[in-house]
Amino acid sequence: MILGYVLSGLVTGAIFAVMGSGLTLSYAATGVFNFAHGAVGFLTALLFYQLNVAAGLPAWLSALLAVALFAPALGYVLHLAMFRGLTQAGETAQIVATIGLTIALPALGLLVVDLLGLPAADATALPRGVGPHPALGFDLIGAHLDTDQLITFCFAAVVAAGLWAFVRHTPYGLRMRAAVDRRGLARLRGVDVDATSALAWMLGSGLAGLAGVLAVPVLGLDATAYTVLLFASATAAVFGRLRSIPWTFAAGLALGVVQNLVAGYTDFLQEITGLRTAVPVILLFAGLVLLNRSRDRVAGSASEDAPPPDYLSGLPPWRRRLPWAIGLAGLAAFTVAAPAYYVGIAAQGLVLALIFCSFVVVTGIGGMVNLAQAAFASMAALTCGWAFASGLPFFLAIVLGVLAAGAVGMLVALPALRLGGRVLTLATLALALLADQVLFQVDAFSNGTIGWPLPALGFGVADTSDPRVRVVLVLALIGLVALLVKNLEKSASGRAILAVRSAPAAATTSGLSAPRAKTMLFALASCIAGLGGVLFAISKGSITATDLPAFSGFVWLAIVVLQGVRRIGGAVLGGLVAVAVPELLATWDLSAHVGAVLFGLGGMILARHPDGVLTQLAEARHRRRFAPQPESVPEAGPAPQAAPREGTPPLFRLEGVAAGYADCAVLRGVELDVRPGEVVALLGANGAGKSTACAVAAGDLPVTAGRVLLDGVDVTAWPAHRRARAGVLLAPEGRGVFPGLTVEENLRTWLDDPAPAYDRMPQLAARRTVLAGALSGGEQQLLTLAPALVRPPRVLIADEPSLGLAPLMVQQVFEVFAELRERGVALLLVEEKATEALALADRVAFMRLGRVIWTGPRDEVDGDRLTAAYLGVT
């Protein structure tokens, strides 16, 4: 009996393993956790079904076209349209954009099916699988299996072995891992990170499609079931730490076995509804808490989701409030003049807006993406209904419901004290699903499918059965929440929260308590969501366990972030949009799937504008008001130079280069050149622009004016990876190694065969299997330069190569530079330590305030010129 559970569990686990492996691959290669992974599986399964049933193709051919052609093509299209932009976006934008896809992709597929009149995708039916139909049964070691199960397991095993070999033993896999480890450095080593990401998304989508097709006989064509499958697979990925495909695969198999054993041998759990089916959710939460302390932000780092500039700061207060005053007046006029039905719709939107205000607190202010808000709202409403039915006064029952939501929020905050980013998002959703599947299914709490009836809230002369009264009441509550948020942002507690969000370690060393700040935010946001949930139930007249499902939090977060999660106005606009769009679609007799598709398009827009619609409007208005006027700017003349040496022309040249970061100009007309076999030392004080010049030369920073020439060819528009392939190599400040790759793997990113590098540097050979991050600083610098000795570049740019090194190691590094010079390499050496640089240099350039102020032979450098370069005196 137990063997049968184990074998059938391995089949289920194989599906978890395949989907989890795809999730791990795409995340490990791009840094974006794809919440739409299950939706890709559903869409592929839907295509498989239509090719087989509508087009009449054989099952094997339908599966081949869907998995090997459609799913990778979909991954590539999504990479171009969305994922490429998300790579550099903050975590909130990444999470919400992929959640938008989770909503949109299944809806798009079902909409196409409806428009083309194809066979309906019935969520209750179980289509055939890839194998014979009906499936053939057989006995294996005392367990009864069928051909669909055998095919599933075999495919999973082949995929696991192939993926492991691809990632570990192919150049493409190495490039993927290098791009994840240090994306910027990978570009400088000639890796086209954009192409690498595209390949990762294609492979990840192919694996999602394979899992979707293999799961069709079990899940049918139910989009929600595939989303649940995603989170079961995410459990396996979490136990693989979102990096190791073998561990992810093994965890997926184990998860399937554990789920089967729990279902087969825990009859005593039948009394707790939903607990046995919630095994993956429980394991997901446990894995997140035990294995994944957030490492995304460390000491000295800043928040990835930095708040946008306040484009309205220059306006007087009355101008800032005028649009909302007009909007409020319009809503008041609408409430008075419109029919009760439409006023009720507006009231429903404002109730949602009140719930959405909780996202402003926890996500907009706190920077934490919490998907449990629907559970908080449901918890408050059910508690209120239970308390009122138990005989408590209605007002007291409301207060008790809100407090219950706040208490649950504090419990959710406990894992938030050690988690962050997407890990926290998964944890909060796991808790929400657990509440949905277990707590809210307890009849004593939810009153079964009947739910709890709730009366209207009376105010003497009127009550909330009148939608106009509901509008006034909810507007007043939203105003109080807005005042609370404003005061919170200006208070000492608000400043502490922003400090914790921006730099947790720095805030802690300043005496601020990150746990206290997070707990307060979670509790406050939960109470706001709970109050909205109670008003939702009062407006409806009753509450059941299914009225506010956990997955509602998906849609809610997408809507409010698209409008602007940092502002109460965004929450209000989002609530009204959430009810207006379905109403308009119904009025125009359009499919409800159209609204879901629009959310997906919103997610794609979010990849480019992560601060929401309101911020975009404010920015556009700001740009119109402060459009720069054209002015004549005198051109920077070339730096004073000594007479050029006779002989070889420059191999590499910066010609009138200007560059900077955002609106800050750093380089102002830099003129610099290097000849083959020549060392040019670029000296100057901190902030002179030396590292920026290196980044521009390597293609890591675009220029705003001027040209970059390589052997007379204009390479200004070439990206960093193309310049690296042409022979321009940058050894960046802070060591140019991939810390998560071994010594040998680091060498293979530049060399086909690392053996000659080991011959030149035996100390690296002894540590070939050691991760580069575990090497000493000197060993890391030697590892950075070793490939250049075997495969010399045409131009080597070294930025602060002696930084933090012992004197003996500095000597060894400069001996490498001397050898490269003898082999004809053009070296641009940036150093703050003038002594070592001057001992090696043929020519010297002094830089100050973004300009090269003097360049000439080394023997013309004297103390006065050094003083002028470093101290800014003349």
C-alpha positions, 0 to 999 in steps of 0.5 A: 500500500505504501509503495503505491502511494510513493510511486503515484506521488512520484508522478505528481511530484514529477509535474511539480519538479518540471514546473519548479525547474523552469521557475528556478531556471528563469529566476536564476538567469534573470532575477525575475520571479515569474508568478505567471509561470503557471499561466504559461503552462495553462496556455500551452495546455489549452493549445495542446487541447485545441490542436488535438480536438479542434484540428484533429492532430495526433496527441504526440504532434499536438504536444510537440507543437505546443511544448517545443514551438509555442511555449518557447516562442511565447517566452521569447515574446514576453521577454521582448515585450516585458521581462527585458524591461523588468530586469532593471525594475524594482521588486514591486514592479516585477511582482505586480507585472508578472501577477498581471500576466497571471491574470491576463494570459489565461483570459487571452487564451479563453477569449481567443477560443470564444472568438474563434468558436473553438471547442469550449475549455471545460474546467470540469472535464479531464482531456486526454494526455499525450499517451494512448487514450484511454490510458493503459493500466499496468502493475509495477512492484505492487502499485497500479499505474497507467501510461500517462503517469509513466510518460510523465515520470520519464519526461521529467527524468529526461528533462532534469538530466538535460537541464543539469547538463545544460547549465553545468556543462555548456557555454550557454549555461555558464553565461546564464550563471555568470549573468545572474552572478554579476550582470554588469561584469558579464557584459564586460566579459563579452556576454550578451546578457539580453540574449542570455535572458531571452534563452532562459525565458524560452527554456523556462516557458518550455518547461512550464508548457511541458508541465502544463501538458503533462498535468492536463489529464489531472487538472483539466483546463482550469486556469485557477488549478494551474495557478495553484500548481505554480505555488506547489512548484514554487515550494520545490523551487524554494527548497532548491533556494531558487538556484539549484535545479537538481535540488529543485527537482528532488524537492518536487518529487519529495513534495508529491510523495509527502502529499500522497502519504499525508492524504493516504495515512492521516485519516484523523485530519479529515475533521479539519477541512482542507488541511490535507490538501494544504500540504504544499502551502504549509511546506512552502511557508516552512521552506520560506521561513527556514531557508530564505532569510532575505539577502536582497539588501545589505549594509550600505545598499539602498532600496531598489524601489526608491520613491519617485520625485515629488513632481508637484513639490513646486506647486502651492497647496491649493493647486495640489489639492485642486484636482481632488477637490474637483473629483470629490465635487464631481462624485458628490454631484454624481451621488446626488443626481445618478440613479441608485444602481450606479451610486451603489456601484460607486459605493462598491468601488469606494469600499474596495478603495478603502481596502486598497488603502492598506496597500498604500501603507504596507507596500507604498510606505513600507516597500513590502508586497503583501498578498494576504490583504484579501485574507485580512478583509475576509477575516474581519468580515467573518469575525464580525458576522460570527460575533454578531450572530453570537449576540454581541452588539453590532458596533462591538462586533465590527470593532472585534472584526477589525481587531481580529484582522489586526491581530492576524496581520501581526502574526503575518508580520512575524515571518516578515521580520526575517523575510523580504522582497519576493520571498515575503510575497510568497510567504504572505500568499501562502498564509492567505491560501492556508486561511482560505483552505483551512481556517475559513472552511471551519463551519463554526467560524464561517457558517458553511456555505450559508455564511453570516447575515449582517444588517445595515449600519444605522445612523438614526435618520439613515442607514447604509442600505441607502447607497448614498449613505454608504458613499458618504461613510466610506469617503469619510473613512478614506479621508481619515485614512489619508490623514493618518497616512499623511501624519505617519509619513511626517512623524518620527515613526514614518521617518523610521519606516522609510529609513528601515526600507531604504537601508535596514542595516544602517537604520539598525545601527542608528538605533531604529527597530526594523521589527517594530516598524514592520510589525506596526505597518502590517498591523495598521494595514491589516486593520484598514483592510479589515475595516474595508472587509466589514463594510464590504459584507455590510454592503452585500448584506452577508459574508461567506468564506468564498466572497473574498478569496485569497487570489483576489489579492492578486487582482487588487495589488495589480490594480492599485499599483497600476494607479499608484501604490504610494498615494491614497489617490491611487487607491481611490482611483483603483477601487473605482476602476475595479468596479467600473471596468466590469460594469462597462464590459457588461454594458457593452456586451463584451467578454469578461476576459477582456478586462483581465487582458487589460490588466495584463497590458497594464502589467507590461506598461508597469515594466516601463513606468513602475510608479503608476498612472498618477505619477506619470501624469504628474511627471508629464505636467512637470516636464511641460512646465519646466521644459529646458530652453535651448542655450548655447554651451561653449564647447570644451577645448582639448586638454593641454597635451605634449607634442605627440610621439612619432610612430604608431597612431592611437589604438583607442581614443576618447574624443570630446566625451561627455557622460553622466548619471541621470541629470548629473553630468560627470565627464565634460569633453574628455580627450584621451588616447592610448597607443599599442604597447603603451601604458597611460596612467589616469590620475586624479582625486576622488570624484574627478570622473576617472571610474566614469571614464573607464565605464564609458570606455568599456561601453558600460555607460552611454555617452551624451556627446563625443565619440569612442574610437577603436583603431579608427572605428567609431564604437560609440554605439557598441554595447559593452559585450560587443566592445569586449568581443572586439578586444576592449577589456575592463578590470573593474574596481572591486575585482572583476570576478563572479563570486558564485562561480568557481575559479575554473568557471570564471576563467572559462567565461573568457577562455575556451581552455583554462589550462594555460592560465593555470600554467602561468599562475599555479596558485589558481590551479590549486583552487580551481574548484573553489568559489571565486568569492572565497578567494583573498582580494589578491587572488581575486585580482590575479583571477581577473587578470589571468585570462588576459595573459593567455588571450591578451585583449587589444585594450586593457582598462584597469580601474584601481587594480591595487585597491586593498591589496598587500604590497607584494600582491600589488607588485605581482599585479603590476608585473602582469601589466608590464608583461602585457605592455611588452605584448602590445596591449594598450593599457589605460591604468586608473590609480589613486596611488601615484607612485606605483602608476608613475613607475609603470606609465609611459604617459600620464593624464591628470583629471579634475572635475570631469576634464583631462587638464594635462597629459604628457610624458611621465618624465614631465610629471613633477610635484607641482602637477601632482598637487594641482591634479589631486588638490585642485590648486594651480 
